Amino acid sequence: MAKYYYSTQPFLAWCLNHYFYGGIHYVWVGAPFYPHHTKNPRSSNPMRIYEDLYDPWKEKDAISGVFKQKRLNILSGVTANSRNLQSGVASRLTKICDDIDLVFFYPIVYRVDIDTITSSRLNIAGSGLVGSNEYRIDALREGEFEVLFDDFETETDIPQDFRDLYSELFSADEALSLLEKWIR
């Protein structure tokens, strides 16, 4: 029987990982999805992270501290991957991280069968060091997780460009141009 862990990510993080970092995702995963009455703090609770992203996303709260922090986190990924990007792409991705429309912070949930990840890749860090049921996986490959929850069809605020990016039909250059179209 599979042992599932979950990670909640803004859609923008999925886009950058998918299109620009070779399908390699840097994630924190926690279990269960809603670890009620466990040692997992709010920051290690996939359901609470979903809620913390979804509420200001739905309310279009441009000054939400959650979005400011997520922008910085995603920007850290650009910095970490910059040496592997084509010339000029890192600066364009930086601009995207700083200024893309909030619609790209829609939360999606990854489900990872933790038993399929070698123990050497499961890093215990942060609150995991004091009993939280979580891991950091620095290089989670597509195919090692499934997107469990995306409600693109019923959310009326999600534009067609968003759905098109998720369809995975674009090259990195096409995805970059499409993302830049959404810089506010």
C-alpha positions in Angstrom: 0.0 0.0 0.0 1.3 3.4 -1.0 2.4 5.9 1.6 1.4 9.3 0.3 2.8 12.7 1.2 1.5 16.0 -0.2 2.9 19.3 -1.4 1.0 22.4 -2.2 2.6 24.6 -4.8 1.6 27.8 -6.6 1.0 27.1 -10.3 3.8 29.4 -11.2 6.3 27.1 -9.4 5.0 24.2 -11.4 5.4 26.2 -14.6 9.0 27.2 -13.9 10.0 23.7 -12.7 8.3 22.0 -15.7 9.4 24.3 -18.5 12.8 25.7 -17.3 14.3 23.3 -14.8 14.0 20.0 -16.7 10.9 18.9 -14.8 12.8 18.9 -11.5 10.8 20.2 -8.6 12.1 21.4 -5.2 9.4 20.6 -2.7 8.5 20.1 0.9 6.1 17.2 1.4 4.0 16.5 4.5 1.6 13.8 5.6 -1.2 13.3 5.8 -2.9 16.0 3.6 -4.5 17.4 6.7 -2.3 16.5 9.7 -4.9 17.4 12.3 -3.6 17.1 15.9 -0.1 16.2 14.8 3.3 17.9 15.3 3.1 19.4 11.8 3.0 23.2 12.2 0.9 25.2 9.8 3.9 25.7 7.5 4.1 21.9 7.1 0.4 21.3 6.7 -0.4 20.8 3.0 -4.1 21.6 3.5 -3.3 24.8 5.4 -0.8 25.9 2.8 -3.5 25.3 0.2 -5.9 27.5 2.2 -3.3 30.2 2.8 -2.7 30.4 -1.0 -6.3 30.0 -2.1 -8.0 32.5 0.1 -5.9 35.6 -1.0 -5.8 34.2 -4.6 -9.6 34.1 -4.7 -9.9 37.5 -3.1 -7.2 39.0 -5.5 -5.4 40.3 -2.5 -2.3 41.8 -4.2 -0.7 42.9 -0.9 -1.0 39.5 0.8 2.2 38.5 2.6 1.7 35.0 1.3 2.2 36.1 -2.3 5.2 38.2 -1.4 6.8 35.2 0.3 6.0 32.8 -2.5 7.4 35.3 -5.1 10.7 35.3 -3.1 10.7 31.5 -2.8 10.2 31.0 -6.5 12.8 33.7 -7.2 15.2 31.7 -5.1 14.6 28.8 -7.5 15.5 31.0 -10.5 18.7 32.0 -8.7 19.6 28.4 -7.9 19.0 27.3 -11.5 20.4 30.4 -13.3 23.6 28.7 -14.4 21.6 26.1 -16.3 19.4 28.5 -18.1 20.0 30.0 -21.6 21.4 33.5 -21.7 18.9 36.1 -20.6 16.3 33.7 -19.4 17.1 34.1 -15.7 16.5 37.9 -15.9 13.2 37.3 -17.7 12.1 34.8 -15.1 13.1 37.2 -12.3 10.8 39.8 -13.9 8.0 37.2 -14.0 8.5 36.2 -10.4 8.4 39.9 -9.3 5.4 41.0 -11.4 3.3 38.2 -12.8 -0.5 38.4 -12.2 -1.7 36.8 -9.1 -3.7 34.2 -11.1 -0.5 32.2 -11.4 -0.4 31.7 -7.7 -3.4 29.4 -7.8 -2.5 26.4 -5.5 -2.1 22.9 -6.9 -1.4 19.8 -4.8 1.2 17.2 -5.6 0.8 13.6 -4.2 4.0 11.7 -3.8 4.2 8.0 -3.0 7.1 8.4 -0.5 8.0 4.7 -0.8 9.1 5.3 -4.4 11.7 7.9 -3.4 15.0 6.6 -2.1 15.7 7.5 1.5 18.9 9.4 0.5 16.6 11.9 -1.3 14.3 12.4 1.7 15.9 15.3 3.7 14.7 15.8 7.2 15.0 19.5 7.9 13.2 22.4 9.5 10.3 21.3 11.7 10.9 17.7 10.6 13.9 17.8 13.0 11.5 18.2 15.9 8.9 15.7 15.0 6.9 17.1 12.1 6.0 14.4 9.5 7.6 16.1 6.5 10.6 15.9 4.1 12.3 18.2 1.8 13.0 16.7 -1.7 15.4 18.8 -3.6 14.9 17.1 -7.0 11.5 15.5 -7.3 11.1 14.4 -10.9 7.9 14.6 -12.9 6.6 11.1 -12.9 7.4 10.8 -9.2 4.3 12.7 -8.3 0.8 13.3 -9.6 -1.1 16.6 -9.5 -3.9 15.5 -7.3 -5.9 18.7 -7.2 -6.4 21.2 -9.8 -9.8 22.7 -10.4 -9.2 24.6 -13.5 -12.5 23.7 -15.1 -14.7 25.1 -12.3 -12.6 28.1 -11.3 -13.9 30.9 -13.4 -10.9 33.1 -12.6 -8.4 30.9 -14.5 -7.7 32.2 -18.0 -7.2 29.9 -21.1 -3.4 30.7 -21.1 -3.1 29.1 -17.7 -4.9 25.9 -19.0 -2.7 26.0 -22.1 0.5 26.0 -20.0 -0.8 23.1 -18.0 -1.4 21.1 -21.2 2.4 20.9 -21.6 2.2 21.7 -25.3 4.7 24.5 -25.3 8.4 24.8 -25.7 10.3 26.7 -23.0 10.5 29.8 -25.3 6.8 29.7 -25.9 6.0 29.3 -22.2 8.3 32.2 -21.4 6.5 34.5 -23.9 3.2 33.4 -22.6 4.2 34.1 -18.9 5.5 37.5 -19.9 2.2 38.4 -21.3 0.8 38.2 -17.7 3.3 40.6 -16.2 1.3 43.4 -14.6 
